Amino acid sequence: MIIDAWGQHPTLRHTQSPIFDSLRRWTKQAVPQEELPVALTVAQMDSAGVDRMLISAWQAPGRDLIANEEVAGFVSEAPDRLIGVGSVDISRPMAAVAEVRRCVREYGFKAIRVLPWLCELPPTDRRFYPVYVACAEEGVPFCTQIGHTGPLMPSEVGRPIYLDQVALDFPELVIVGGHIGYPWTEEAIAVATKHPNVYIDTSAYTVKRYPPELLRFMREHGRHKVLFGTNYPMITPEKA
C-alpha cells in the first residue's frame, strides 16, 4: 500500500492566499477560481497508484485556511482513500487542546499538524507543549514542517534541531518533520537517527531534488524513518 503522508484538499481560502504568491512565481501554477472536487484529488491519487492520502487542515493564529470541519467533510466523500489531519491555533492553548481531542474523537483524524512558520514560533516554544501532551494522550502523531519556507516568512523556526528537544521532552510522542528539512537536511537526519520517535517525510520535493545525504540515509540506516509525501496539490503524486 502506498500512503501519501502530506497532502491537502485545498479550499479557495488556501489556494488564493497571498502567502503563496512567492511559490507561484516559480511553480507557474495558476490560481484556482473554483473549489476543487474531491473526485479530482482521488483521480490524481489513482494516476500514481497512491492508495491513501493524509489531507491536512491549515490553522494560523486567529484564522484558518482549511478548517478541520472542511477536512472532515472531504474525508467523508472518500473515506476509503482520504485520512484527516487536524490543525490547531497554538496561541489559544486551552482551545487548542480541546480541538485536538475533538479532531481525534469526533472526526477520527489520525494526526495533528502545526506549521511553525505560520505561527512564527519554533517548536520548542511553550505554546506548543499543551498540544504535544494532547497528541500523546490521544495517541496521534504530531506533524510539522522542517526546513526553509517557500512563502516569504521566517525560515529559522523550521530548523530540524528544534525537534531534538521536543523528542527529549516527549519520548512517547511520534513526531514527523515534513519537507525534508532543506537546507538543514543533515540536522533532520541526525535528529531522526537519534530519536526512535522522530521521522522525516519527503513532501514538497520530487525525487530528482532529494539531497544526496537524504538518499544515502534512505539507502542505509534510515530506510524505515522516511515517509513518502507530496504536498499535493503543489506537487501531484504522479510527479513526486
N, CA, C and O of each residue as an XYZ file, in Angstrom:
960
protein
N       0.839     -1.196      0.000
C       0.000      0.000      0.000
C       0.877      1.250      0.000
O       1.841      1.336      0.761
N       0.543      2.208     -0.847
C       1.268      3.475     -0.915
C       0.434      4.552     -0.234
O      -0.716      4.788     -0.604
N       1.026      5.203      0.766
C       0.344      6.245      1.524
C       1.109      7.550      1.366
O       2.321      7.600      1.579
N       0.404      8.589      0.995
C       0.972      9.935      0.895
C       0.824     10.599      2.259
O      -0.292     10.836      2.721
N       1.947     10.896      2.900
C       1.930     11.381      4.277
C       1.579     12.856      4.409
O       1.283     13.315      5.513
N       1.602     13.608      3.317
C       1.275     15.038      3.423
C       0.630     15.521      2.134
O       1.292     15.683      1.109
N      -0.663     15.745      2.206
C      -1.396     16.373      1.115
C      -2.411     17.343      1.681
O      -2.616     17.407      2.893
N      -3.028     18.077      0.823
C      -4.148     18.945      1.165
C      -5.218     18.780      0.099
O      -4.896     18.688     -1.085
N      -6.473     18.741      0.491
C      -7.529     19.032     -0.474
C      -7.891     20.481     -0.194
O      -8.568     20.770      0.793
N      -7.449     21.397     -1.050
C      -7.462     22.812     -0.669
C      -8.826     23.475     -0.806
O      -9.677     23.045     -1.585
N      -9.002     24.513     -0.041
C     -10.107     25.442     -0.213
C      -9.606     26.636     -1.027
O      -8.400     26.805     -1.210
N     -10.521     27.449     -1.504
C     -10.084     28.664     -2.194
C      -9.370     29.617     -1.247
O      -8.479     30.353     -1.672
N      -9.748     29.618      0.036
C      -9.025     30.453      1.002
C      -7.557     30.071      1.047
O      -6.688     30.923      1.227
N      -7.289     28.784      0.882
C      -5.918     28.285      0.906
C      -5.202     28.601     -0.406
O      -4.136     29.217     -0.398
N      -5.773     28.189     -1.514
C      -5.063     28.317     -2.790
C      -4.940     29.760     -3.253
O      -4.000     30.096     -3.974
N      -5.870     30.618     -2.853
C      -5.815     32.017     -3.264
C      -5.098     32.919     -2.261
O      -5.012     34.129     -2.470
N      -4.589     32.348     -1.187
C      -3.940     33.160     -0.165
C      -2.685     33.834     -0.720
O      -1.885     33.186     -1.395
N      -2.506     35.114     -0.445
C      -1.304     35.812     -0.938
C       0.002     35.284     -0.345
O       1.074     35.581     -0.872
N      -0.064     34.508      0.739
C       1.193     33.975      1.286
C       1.876     33.030      0.306
O       3.074     32.770      0.425
N       1.116     32.513     -0.669
C       1.697     31.590     -1.642
C       2.129     32.282     -2.936
O       2.529     31.611     -3.887
N       2.053     33.604     -2.983
C       2.448     34.311     -4.208
C       3.893     34.014     -4.593
O       4.203     33.850     -5.774
N       4.774     33.945     -3.604
C       6.189     33.684     -3.909
C       6.383     32.289     -4.492
O       7.256     32.089     -5.336
N       5.582     31.324     -4.053
C       5.659     29.978     -4.620
C       5.166     29.964     -6.062
O       5.740     29.300     -6.926
N       4.100     30.705     -6.302
C       3.528     30.699     -7.648
C       4.473     31.312     -8.677
O       4.365     31.016     -9.867
N       5.386     32.155     -8.237
C       6.339     32.756     -9.176
C       7.209     31.703     -9.843
O       7.585     31.850    -11.006
N       7.532     30.639     -9.109
C       8.406     29.630     -9.721
C       7.702     28.326    -10.059
O       8.212     27.556    -10.873
N       6.539     28.050     -9.458
C       5.797     26.854     -9.870
C       4.985     27.111    -11.131
O       4.614     26.179    -11.844
N       4.710     28.399    -11.403
C       3.926     28.804    -12.578
C       2.499     28.265    -12.531
O       1.827     28.209    -13.560
N       2.035     27.873    -11.358
C       0.676     27.369    -11.239
C      -0.316     28.526    -11.221
O      -0.096     29.542    -10.561
N      -1.404     28.354    -11.955
C      -2.457     29.361    -11.962
C      -3.226     29.320    -10.643
O      -3.291     28.286     -9.979
N      -3.793     30.436    -10.284
C      -4.603     30.500     -9.070
C      -5.987     29.949     -9.386
O      -6.678     30.497    -10.244
N      -6.414     28.867     -8.708
C      -7.747     28.314     -8.978
C      -8.840     29.336     -8.688
O      -8.737     30.137     -7.759
N      -9.873     29.288     -9.494
C     -11.006     30.194     -9.313
C     -12.247     29.463     -8.825
O     -13.248     30.095     -8.487
N     -12.189     28.146     -8.788
C     -13.311     27.345     -8.323
C     -12.809     26.311     -7.332
O     -11.657     25.879     -7.387
N     -13.693     25.922     -6.424
C     -13.347     24.874     -5.467
C     -13.088     23.566     -6.212
O     -13.819     23.219     -7.140
N     -12.061     22.854     -5.809
C     -11.727     21.588     -6.453
C     -12.603     20.470     -5.902
O     -12.788     20.385     -4.688
N     -13.142     19.615     -6.758
C     -13.919     18.479     -6.256
C     -13.009     17.417     -5.652
O     -11.880     17.222     -6.101
N     -13.507     16.744     -4.643
C     -12.739     15.659     -4.023
C     -12.409     14.586     -5.052
O     -11.352     13.958     -4.980
N     -13.301     14.375     -6.001
C     -13.063     13.359     -7.030
C     -11.790     13.643     -7.814
O     -11.131     12.709     -8.270
N     -11.427     14.917     -7.981
C     -10.192     15.254     -8.693
C      -8.974     14.823     -7.893
O      -8.020     14.285     -8.455
N      -8.996     15.054     -6.587
C      -7.884     14.614     -5.738
C      -7.737     13.100     -5.797
O      -6.623     12.587     -5.903
N      -8.845     12.389     -5.730
C      -8.796     10.924     -5.797
C      -8.268     10.473     -7.155
O      -7.493      9.519     -7.231
N      -8.677     11.145     -8.224
C      -8.187     10.793     -9.558
C      -6.678     11.003     -9.669
O      -5.985     10.207    -10.303
N      -6.169     12.070     -9.055
C      -4.722     12.303     -9.052
C      -4.001     11.189     -8.299
O      -2.923     10.761     -8.711
N      -4.579     10.725     -7.217
C      -4.003      9.596     -6.489
C      -3.989      8.351     -7.365
O      -2.985      7.643     -7.434
N      -5.108      8.088     -8.034
C      -5.216      6.902     -8.886
C      -4.166      6.910     -9.987
O      -3.619      5.862    -10.332
N      -3.883      8.080    -10.538
C      -2.941      8.163    -11.660
C      -1.537      7.745    -11.268
O      -0.732      7.376    -12.123
N      -1.237      7.801     -9.967
C       0.103      7.438     -9.488
C       0.086      6.184     -8.619
O       1.117      5.808     -8.063
N      -1.057      5.539     -8.495
C      -1.131      4.329     -7.683
C      -1.049      4.578     -6.195
O      -0.635      3.697     -5.442
N      -1.440      5.780     -5.752
C      -1.444      6.101     -4.321
C      -2.763      5.620     -3.723
O      -3.838      6.002     -4.185
N      -2.675      4.785     -2.697
C      -3.875      4.195     -2.100
C      -4.582      5.132     -1.132
O      -5.808      5.248     -1.159
N      -3.811      5.804     -0.272
C      -4.385      6.688      0.739
C      -3.579      7.984      0.780
O      -2.379      7.992      0.508
N      -4.254      9.069      1.123
C      -3.573     10.354      1.292
C      -4.033     10.989      2.596
O      -5.229     11.051      2.879
N      -3.071     11.461      3.389
C      -3.386     12.251      4.569
C      -3.598     13.689      4.117
O      -2.687     14.318      3.579
N      -4.808     14.209      4.337
C      -5.097     15.591      3.938
C      -5.215     16.447      5.192
O      -5.864     16.072      6.168
N      -4.577     17.591      5.136
C      -4.370     18.390      6.339
C      -5.207     19.654      6.367
O      -5.437     20.294      5.341
N      -5.659     19.999      7.564
C      -6.190     21.334      7.822
C      -5.026     22.313      7.940
O      -3.887     21.911      8.179
N      -5.320     23.591      7.770
C      -4.313     24.660      7.906
C      -4.851     25.707      8.855
O      -5.834     26.384      8.555
N      -4.213     25.836      9.989
C      -4.644     26.788     11.004
C      -3.510     27.748     11.317
O      -2.426     27.329     11.721
N      -3.761     29.025     11.130
C      -2.834     30.078     11.539
C      -3.437     30.792     12.738
O      -4.638     30.672     12.980
N      -2.638     31.527     13.489
C      -3.206     32.252     14.629
C      -4.374     33.147     14.206
O      -4.211     34.069     13.407
N      -5.539     32.858     14.752
C      -6.706     33.695     14.501
C      -7.472     33.418     13.230
O      -8.508     34.038     12.993
N      -6.986     32.487     12.389
C      -7.712     32.213     11.149
C      -7.329     30.840     10.620
O      -6.258     30.315     10.926
N      -8.221     30.270      9.823
C      -7.885     29.013      9.167
C      -7.931     29.198      7.656
O      -8.713     29.988      7.129
N      -7.074     28.450      6.980
C      -7.085     28.403      5.521
C      -7.815     27.162      5.027
O      -8.428     27.174      3.960
N      -7.745     26.096      5.811
C      -8.561     24.895      5.606
C      -9.007     24.472      6.999
O      -8.171     24.099      7.822
N     -10.286     24.521      7.277
C     -10.791     24.240      8.618
C     -10.883     22.737      8.868
O     -11.026     21.945      7.937
N     -10.797     22.365     10.130
C     -10.939     20.954     10.491
C     -12.279     20.400     10.025
O     -12.354     19.261      9.564
N     -13.332     21.197     10.143
C     -14.654     20.749      9.699
C     -14.671     20.473      8.198
O     -15.320     19.534      7.737
N     -13.958     21.294      7.449
C     -13.893     21.079      6.000
C     -13.133     19.801      5.674
O     -13.543     19.045      4.793
N     -12.036     19.553      6.373
C     -11.288     18.311      6.156
C     -12.174     17.104      6.451
O     -12.171     16.129      5.699
N     -12.928     17.168      7.540
C     -13.829     16.064      7.875
C     -14.843     15.837      6.756
O     -15.176     14.695      6.439
N     -15.329     16.920      6.161
C     -16.263     16.786      5.048
C     -15.624     16.156      3.827
O     -16.240     15.319      3.168
N     -14.392     16.550      3.516
C     -13.687     15.954      2.378
C     -13.477     14.451      2.599
O     -13.693     13.642      1.697
N     -13.056     14.099      3.806
C     -12.812     12.685      4.117
C     -14.097     11.882      3.972
O     -14.069     10.741      3.510
N     -15.219     12.469      4.364
C     -16.497     11.744      4.292
C     -16.896     11.425      2.857
O     -17.683     10.508      2.622
N     -16.355     12.178      1.889
C     -16.659     11.910      0.484
C     -15.838     10.754     -0.079
O     -16.235     10.137     -1.068
N     -14.703     10.457      0.539
C     -13.847      9.354      0.072
C     -13.170      8.711      1.274
O     -11.944      8.743      1.376
N     -13.942      8.127      2.186
C     -13.374      7.640      3.451
C     -12.396      6.487      3.305
O     -11.594      6.235      4.204
N     -12.455      5.784      2.180
C     -11.523      4.681      1.959
C     -10.223      5.143      1.315
O      -9.306      4.344      1.120
N     -10.139      6.449      0.978
C      -8.946      6.959      0.306
C      -8.272      8.091      1.072
O      -7.047      8.214      1.041
N      -9.051      8.916      1.755
C      -8.512     10.099      2.422
C      -8.516      9.921      3.933
O      -9.438      9.335      4.500
N      -7.466     10.439      4.580
C      -7.296     10.359      6.033
C      -7.113     11.779      6.551
O      -6.279     12.528      6.042
N      -7.892     12.148      7.562
C      -7.856     13.511      8.061
C      -6.707     13.802      9.007
O      -6.360     12.982      9.858
N      -6.124     14.980      8.847
C      -5.094     15.508      9.747
C      -5.579     16.877     10.220
O      -5.833     17.763      9.404
N      -5.704     17.048     11.522
C      -6.211     18.297     12.065
C      -5.125     19.325     12.291
O      -3.934     19.020     12.222
N      -5.551     20.548     12.563
C      -4.629     21.616     12.931
C      -5.289     22.475     13.997
O      -6.514     22.501     14.117
N      -4.467     23.180     14.774
C      -4.979     23.969     15.897
C      -4.233     25.292     15.986
O      -3.141     25.451     15.441
N      -4.849     26.231     16.684
C      -4.270     27.554     16.918
C      -3.542     27.529     18.255
O      -4.176     27.561     19.309
N      -2.207     27.472     18.217
C      -1.450     27.331     19.465
C      -1.434     28.607     20.288
O      -0.985     28.597     21.434
N      -1.920     29.711     19.718
C      -1.976     30.944     20.506
C      -3.093     30.900     21.546
O      -3.171     31.768     22.415
N      -3.953     29.892     21.457
C      -5.040     29.702     22.423
C      -4.903     28.289     22.984
O      -5.610     27.386     22.536
N      -4.015     28.074     23.949
C      -3.635     26.725     24.374
C      -4.791     25.839     24.831
O      -4.865     24.680     24.424
N      -5.689     26.350     25.658
C      -6.783     25.515     26.145
C      -7.707     25.106     25.000
O      -8.129     23.953     24.910
N      -8.013     26.060     24.132
C      -8.845     25.745     22.975
C      -8.131     24.770     22.040
O      -8.768     23.910     21.430
N      -6.805     24.905     21.930
C      -6.038     24.005     21.072
C      -6.117     22.570     21.576
O      -6.289     21.640     20.789
N      -5.993     22.391     22.882
C      -6.084     21.047     23.465
C      -7.469     20.460     23.216
O      -7.593     19.298     22.829
N      -8.504     21.255     23.438
C      -9.867     20.776     23.201
C     -10.072     20.408     21.736
O     -10.773     19.447     21.421
N      -9.453     21.184     20.841
C      -9.606     20.917     19.414
C      -8.868     19.649     18.994
O      -9.355     18.904     18.144
N      -7.699     19.397     19.579
C      -7.013     18.125     19.315
C      -7.933     16.963     19.663
O      -8.094     16.030     18.876
N      -8.525     17.025     20.831
C      -9.404     15.938     21.272
C     -10.621     15.800     20.364
O     -11.037     14.686     20.045
N     -11.190     16.925     19.949
C     -12.350     16.871     19.057
C     -11.967     16.265     17.707
O     -12.705     15.448     17.157
N     -10.807     16.670     17.176
C     -10.357     16.129     15.894
C     -10.236     14.613     15.934
O     -10.646     13.921     15.002
N      -9.672     14.110     17.015
C      -9.442     12.671     17.121
C     -10.730     11.931     17.464
O     -11.065     10.936     16.822
N     -11.441     12.405     18.458
C     -12.595     11.664     18.965
C     -13.844     11.824     18.105
O     -14.593     10.866     17.913
N     -14.069     13.023     17.589
C     -15.284     13.275     16.805
C     -15.080     13.005     15.323
O     -15.920     12.378     14.678
N     -13.960     13.479     14.784
C     -13.724     13.351     13.350
C     -12.921     12.115     12.969
O     -12.899     11.733     11.799
N     -12.262     11.485     13.933
C     -11.450     10.313     13.615
C     -10.148     10.640     12.919
O      -9.585      9.784     12.236
N      -9.649     11.869     13.075
C      -8.380     12.235     12.451
C      -7.237     11.423     13.058
O      -7.299     11.003     14.214
N      -6.200     11.212     12.262
C      -5.102     10.329     12.655
C      -3.815     11.069     13.001
O      -2.820     10.433     13.348
N      -3.810     12.394     12.913
C      -2.617     13.175     13.258
C      -3.031     14.633     13.410
O      -4.131     15.030     13.026
N      -2.114     15.424     13.985
C      -2.286     16.867     14.110
C      -1.061     17.531     13.494
O       0.068     17.090     13.709
N      -1.291     18.593     12.727
C      -0.171     19.296     12.101
C      -0.236     20.785     12.437
O      -1.285     21.416     12.305
N       0.901     21.339     12.874
C       1.047     22.777     13.105
C       2.337     23.221     12.420
O       3.374     22.573     12.566
N       2.277     24.317     11.678
C       3.430     24.811     10.934
C       4.086     25.954     11.690
O       3.456     26.992     11.890
N       5.335     25.795     12.116
C       5.997     26.850     12.888
C       6.038     28.200     12.188
O       5.885     29.237     12.833
N       6.243     28.197     10.870
C       6.368     29.486     10.183
C       5.051     30.249     10.153
O       5.056     31.479     10.113
N       3.909     29.532     10.172
C       2.624     30.227     10.223
C       2.433     30.933     11.561
O       1.770     31.966     11.649
N       3.035     30.344     12.611
C       2.949     30.932     13.954
C       4.116     31.863     14.239
O       4.065     32.666     15.172
N       5.175     31.755     13.429
C       6.434     32.468     13.665
C       7.005     32.129     15.041
O       7.519     32.989     15.755
N       6.895     30.845     15.388
C       7.404     30.339     16.664
C       8.081     28.997     16.428
O       7.579     28.197     15.638
N       9.211     28.720     17.090
C       9.853     27.416     16.951
C       9.080     26.346     17.715
O       8.319     26.674     18.625
N       9.259     25.086     17.367
C       8.542     24.004     18.050
C       8.863     23.861     19.533
O       8.150     23.159     20.249
N       9.918     24.509     20.003
C      10.245     24.466     21.431
C       9.514     25.538     22.231
O       9.632     25.577     23.456
N       8.764     26.404     21.566
C       8.023     27.436     22.298
C       6.989     26.783     23.211
O       6.379     25.775     22.854
N       6.799     27.366     24.387
C       5.918     26.772     25.390
C       4.486     26.613     24.891
O       3.749     25.768     25.398
N       4.079     27.414     23.903
C       2.708     27.328     23.410
C       2.433     26.049     22.633
O       1.277     25.663     22.461
N       3.485     25.390     22.164
C       3.306     24.101     21.504
C       3.069     22.972     22.510
O       2.426     21.976     22.176
N       3.573     23.112     23.718
C       3.662     21.969     24.621
C       2.314     21.382     25.033
O       2.219     20.159     25.135
N       1.271     22.166     25.276
C      -0.024     21.539     25.556
C      -0.529     20.678     24.393
O      -1.199     19.668     24.608
N      -0.205     21.081     23.169
C      -0.611     20.298     22.003
C       0.143     18.976     21.964
O      -0.433     17.942     21.626
N       1.434     19.004     22.310
C       2.196     17.759     22.363
C       1.588     16.797     23.385
O       1.443     15.604     23.117
N       1.240     17.321     24.544
C       0.636     16.477     25.579
C      -0.667     15.870     25.065
O      -0.903     14.672     25.221
N      -1.508     16.696     24.453
C      -2.795     16.211     23.960
C      -2.613     15.148     22.878
O      -3.324     14.144     22.871
N      -1.662     15.362     21.961
C      -1.401     14.364     20.920
C      -0.927     13.050     21.530
O      -1.379     11.977     21.130
N      -0.020     13.133     22.497
C       0.484     11.920     23.144
C      -0.644     11.194     23.862
O      -0.741      9.969     23.788
N      -1.491     11.936     24.551
C      -2.603     11.312     25.270
C      -3.608     10.673     24.317
O      -4.181      9.628     24.625
N      -3.823     11.296     23.163
C      -4.782     10.758     22.196
C      -4.163      9.699     21.287
O      -4.870      9.045     20.520
N      -2.844      9.532     21.374
C      -2.178      8.502     20.586
C      -2.057      8.822     19.108
O      -2.091      7.920     18.271
N      -1.914     10.122     18.775
C      -1.748     10.503     17.371
C      -0.423     11.233     17.187
O       0.038     11.901     18.112
N       0.199     11.120     16.015
C       1.456     11.821     15.760
C       1.266     13.332     15.693
O       0.188     13.832     15.370
N       2.346     14.040     16.008
C       2.417     15.480     15.769
C       3.250     15.677     14.511
O       4.406     15.258     14.453
N       2.664     16.311     13.513
C       3.346     16.550     12.245
C       3.644     18.037     12.105
O       2.866     18.883     12.547
N       4.771     18.341     11.490
C       5.156     19.739     11.333
C       6.004     19.886     10.082
O       6.308     18.901      9.410
N       6.383     21.109      9.773
C       7.262     21.366      8.640
C       8.655     21.687      9.146
O       8.826     22.464     10.086
N       9.646     21.081      8.514
C      11.034     21.400      8.814
C      11.695     21.928      7.545
O      11.309     21.572      6.431
N      12.697     22.784      7.734
C      13.376     23.379      6.592
C      12.895     24.791      6.325
O      12.124     25.362      7.096
N      13.364     25.338      5.225
C      13.024     26.722      4.894
C      11.592     26.804      4.386
O      10.968     25.781      4.105
N      11.074     28.015      4.271
C       9.716     28.214      3.786
C       9.744     28.827      2.397
O      10.520     29.740      2.115
N       8.873     28.300      1.527
C       8.690     28.927      0.230
C       8.019     30.287      0.353
O       8.467     31.250     -0.268
N       6.941     30.386      1.152
C       6.351     31.707      1.403
C       7.354     32.643      2.072
O       8.302     32.194      2.717
N       7.140     33.921      1.915
C       8.063     34.916      2.465
C       7.789     35.112      3.947
O       7.254     36.133      4.378
N       8.170     34.106      4.701
C       8.018     34.068      6.149
C       9.332     33.573      6.741
O      10.139     32.991      6.016
N       9.578     33.785      8.039
C      10.850     33.360      8.633
C      11.070     31.851      8.527
O      10.178     31.061      8.836
N      12.251     31.467      8.092
C      12.598     30.050      7.947
C      13.256     29.459      9.187
O      13.190     28.249      9.402
N      13.886     30.292     10.002
C      14.699     29.778     11.114
C      13.891     28.906     12.064
O      14.435     27.973     12.655
N      12.605     29.191     12.219
C      11.773     28.387     13.126
C      11.600     26.961     12.614
O      11.117     26.093     13.340
N      11.997     26.716     11.355
C      11.906     25.377     10.789
C      13.176     24.557     10.926
O      13.272     23.474     10.349
N      14.151     25.047     11.675
C      15.370     24.253     11.871
C      15.016     22.910     12.510
O      14.385     22.883     13.566
N      15.412     21.790     11.885
C      15.076     20.479     12.440
C      15.621     20.240     13.840
O      15.059     19.443     14.593
N      16.709     20.919     14.201
C      17.320     20.664     15.506
C      16.370     21.001     16.649
O      16.530     20.473     17.750
N      15.390     21.863     16.419
C      14.410     22.149     17.469
C      13.668     20.884     17.902
O      13.283     20.754     19.064
N      13.471     19.959     16.974
C      12.738     18.738     17.310
C      13.528     17.833     18.244
O      12.956     16.941     18.871
N      14.826     18.050     18.342
C      15.636     17.273     19.281
C      15.133     17.472     20.705
O      14.926     16.499     21.431
N      14.936     18.714     21.109
C      14.456     18.993     22.462
C      13.029     18.497     22.657
O      12.692     17.989     23.726
N      12.197     18.639     21.648
C      10.813     18.155     21.752
C      10.793     16.639     21.945
O      10.037     16.121     22.768
N      11.624     15.937     21.185
C      11.677     14.478     21.307
C      12.219     14.048     22.668
O      11.791     13.030     23.212
N      13.153     14.813     23.216
C      13.655     14.512     24.561
C      12.568     14.705     25.611
O      12.461     13.922     26.555
N      11.765     15.748     25.443
C      10.711     16.042     26.410
C       9.504     15.128     26.263
O       8.777     14.897     27.229
N       9.288     14.605     25.054
C       8.106     13.778     24.792
C       8.501     12.507     24.041
O       8.175     12.366     22.862
N       9.194     11.582     24.700
C       9.592     10.350     24.016
C       8.405      9.481     23.608
O       8.540      8.598     22.761
N       7.238      9.732     24.212
C       6.045      8.948     23.872
C       5.357      9.461     22.609
O       4.478      8.789     22.069
N       5.743     10.626     22.140
C       5.065     11.290     21.026
C       5.760     10.986     19.703
O       6.965     11.200     19.573
N       5.014     10.493     18.729
C       5.555     10.322     17.381
C       5.571     11.690     16.698
O       4.560     12.392     16.668
N       6.732     12.057     16.151
C       6.933     13.367     15.532
C       7.355     13.154     14.079
O       8.287     12.399     13.800
N       6.668     13.822     13.161
C       7.000     13.717     11.741
C       7.343     15.102     11.214
O       6.514     16.011     11.254
N       8.571     15.262     10.720
C       9.017     16.516     10.123
C       8.913     16.434      8.614
O       9.615     15.646      7.982
N       8.039     17.246      8.031
C       7.825     17.207      6.595
C       8.683     18.194      5.833
O       9.204     19.149      6.409
N       8.832     17.966      4.529
C       9.579     18.827      3.604
C      11.091     18.640      3.759
O      11.850     19.544      3.408
N      11.540     17.520      4.264
C      12.921     17.008      4.305
C      13.935     17.880      5.038
O      15.086     17.471      5.193
N      13.543     19.066      5.492
C      14.449     19.870      6.300
C      15.452     20.721      5.550
O      16.289     21.374      6.173
N      15.390     20.730      4.217
C      16.349     21.514      3.433
C      16.272     22.989      3.810
O      15.167     23.509      3.963
N      17.401     23.691      3.967
C      18.795     23.304      3.704
C      19.509     22.691      4.902
O      20.738     22.632      4.932
N      18.742     22.236      5.888
C      19.317     21.638      7.092
C      18.994     20.145      7.149
O      18.672     19.609      8.209
N      19.084     19.481      5.992
C      18.709     18.068      5.927
C      19.579     17.205      6.834
O      19.096     16.232      7.412
N      20.859     17.554      6.964
C      21.733     16.783      7.858
C      21.232     16.871      9.303
O      21.318     15.891     10.043
N      20.713     18.025      9.708
C      20.120     18.150     11.041
C      18.929     17.213     11.184
O      18.783     16.530     12.197
N      18.078     17.186     10.162
C      16.902     16.317     10.207
C      17.310     14.857     10.337
O      16.723     14.105     11.115
N      18.314     14.464      9.573
C      18.801     13.082      9.630
C      19.369     12.772     11.007
O      19.125     11.697     11.554
N      20.123     13.708     11.568
C      20.710     13.492     12.893
C      19.630     13.295     13.949
O      19.742     12.411     14.799
N      18.587     14.116     13.898
C      17.520     14.012     14.898
C      16.722     12.724     14.700
O      16.379     12.054     15.674
N      16.425     12.373     13.444
C      15.681     11.141     13.180
C      16.493      9.905     13.548
O      15.928      8.896     13.971
N      17.804      9.976     13.392
C      18.670      8.857     13.773
C      18.741      8.714     15.288
O      18.719      7.602     15.817
N      18.825      9.823     15.968
C      18.968      9.818     17.428
C      17.706      9.344     18.137
O      17.785      8.622     19.130
N      16.554      9.745     17.635
C      15.299      9.503     18.352
C      14.426      8.489     17.614
O      14.112      8.695     16.442
N      14.031      7.405     18.270
C      13.171      6.419     17.611
C      11.783      6.943     17.280
O      11.075      6.344     16.470
N      11.381      8.054     17.895
C      10.035      8.591     17.665
C       9.993      9.731     16.657
O       8.948     10.361     16.495
N      11.111     10.017     15.967
C      11.159     11.120     15.003
C      11.330     10.564     13.589
O      12.175      9.704     13.342
N      10.512     11.073     12.669
C      10.524     10.643     11.274
C      10.594     11.863     10.358
O      10.326     12.989     10.777
N      10.957     11.618      9.110
C      11.027     12.647      8.072
C      10.044     12.268      6.974
O       9.889     11.085      6.673
N       9.371     13.255      6.362
C       8.637     12.928      5.135
C       9.143     13.780      3.979
O       9.696     14.862      4.175
N       8.941     13.263      2.767
C       9.575     13.832      1.569
C       8.715     14.867      0.854
O       9.040     15.265     -0.264
N       7.634     15.306      1.471
C       6.700     16.214      0.811
C       7.380     17.493      0.325
O       8.359     17.964      0.904
N       6.823     18.040     -0.765
C       7.269     19.291     -1.388
C       8.537     19.133     -2.226
O       9.049     20.115     -2.763
N       9.042     17.911     -2.340
C      10.243     17.670     -3.147
C      10.012     16.466     -4.051
O       9.547     15.421     -3.595
N      10.335     16.613     -5.328
C      10.323     15.471     -6.226
C      11.615     14.680     -6.020
O      12.585     15.192     -5.463
N      11.615     13.451     -6.467
C      12.765     12.569     -6.241
C      14.056     13.183     -6.773
O      15.106     13.059     -6.143
N      13.988     13.837     -7.913
C      15.215     14.397     -8.509
C      15.794     15.542     -7.685
O      16.929     15.956     -7.918
N      15.019     16.062     -6.716
C      15.513     17.154     -5.880
C      15.907     16.682     -4.478
O      16.257     17.506     -3.634
N      15.857     15.376     -4.214
C      16.287     14.901     -2.899
C      17.783     15.174     -2.730
O      18.558     14.845     -3.628
N      18.207     15.750     -1.634
C      19.639     15.952     -1.395
C      20.368     14.609     -1.288
O      19.777     13.624     -0.845
N      21.638     14.559     -1.686
C      22.393     13.304     -1.627
C      22.412     12.685     -0.235
O      22.354     11.463     -0.102
N      22.492     13.521      0.810
C      22.537     12.968      2.158
C      21.235     12.263      2.531
O      21.254     11.294      3.291
N      20.096     12.742      1.999
C      18.828     12.068      2.270
C      18.768     10.734      1.542
O      18.315      9.740      2.109
N      19.219     10.703      0.296
C      19.244      9.445     -0.453
C      20.124      8.416      0.245
O      19.764      7.241      0.329
N      21.269      8.851      0.744
C      22.164      7.946      1.462
C      21.491      7.414      2.729
O      21.584      6.225      3.035
N      20.822      8.292      3.454
C      20.103      7.900      4.671
C      19.018      6.874      4.353
O      18.842      5.906      5.092
N      18.291      7.085      3.252
C      17.217      6.169      2.871
C      17.760      4.813      2.438
O      17.119      3.787      2.663
N      18.931      4.802      1.822
C      19.527      3.537      1.387
C      20.105      2.751      2.549
O      20.190      1.524      2.498
N      20.501      3.456      3.593
C      21.224      2.803      4.677
C      20.356      2.700      5.931
O      19.311      2.051      5.888
N      20.749      3.310      7.032
C      20.077      3.055      8.300
C      18.755      3.789      8.465
O      18.051      3.573      9.452
N      18.401      4.661      7.509
C      17.166      5.417      7.664
C      16.020      4.958      6.790
O      15.038      5.681      6.626
N      16.128      3.786      6.234
C      15.113      3.364      5.268
C      13.724      3.252      5.886
O      12.723      3.355      5.176
N      13.649      3.039      7.211
C      12.351      2.943      7.889
C      11.986      4.233      8.625
O      11.028      4.264      9.397
N      12.751      5.292      8.382
C      12.493      6.561      9.074
C      12.021      7.674      8.122
O      11.826      8.813      8.547
N      11.841      7.347      6.857
C      11.447      8.351      5.866
C      10.121      7.942      5.233
O       9.982      6.830      4.723
N       9.145      8.854      5.272
C       7.819      8.616      4.725
C       7.664      9.344      3.394
O       8.207     10.431      3.201
N       6.925      8.737      2.490
C       6.629      9.376      1.206
C       5.546     10.434      1.392
O       4.526     10.183      2.033
N       5.775     11.618      0.824
C       4.772     12.675      0.845
C       4.887     13.531     -0.401
O       5.935     13.554     -1.047
N       3.815     14.235     -0.744
C       3.814     15.031     -1.969
C       3.692     16.534     -1.727
O       4.329     17.327     -2.421
N       2.890     16.924     -0.764
C       2.422     18.303     -0.583
C       1.424     18.668     -1.678
O       1.348     19.824     -2.095
N       0.660     17.680     -2.141
C      -0.426     17.922     -3.093
C      -1.321     19.036     -2.560
O      -1.591     19.070     -1.359
N      -1.791     19.951     -3.414
C      -1.722     19.958     -4.880
C      -0.491     20.656     -5.467
O      -0.364     20.743     -6.689
N       0.415     21.154     -4.622
C       1.617     21.803     -5.154
C       2.393     20.835     -6.047
O       2.857     21.210     -7.124
N       2.529     19.600     -5.595
C       3.139     18.536     -6.390
C       2.141     17.388     -6.446
O       1.672     16.923     -5.407
N       1.818     16.935     -7.632
C       0.885     15.819     -7.758
C       1.603     14.512     -7.435
O       2.824     14.432     -7.567
N       0.861     13.484     -7.012
C       1.507     12.197     -6.721
C       2.293     11.647     -7.908
O       3.344     11.032     -7.728
N       1.785     11.867     -9.118
C       2.470     11.341    -10.300
C       3.834     11.988    -10.500
O       4.767     11.327    -10.956
N       3.967     13.276    -10.166
C       5.240     13.979    -10.340
C       6.202     13.750     -9.180
O       7.414     13.889     -9.340
N       5.664     13.399     -8.008
C       6.511     13.234     -6.825
C       7.417     12.030     -6.949
O       8.195     11.746     -6.039
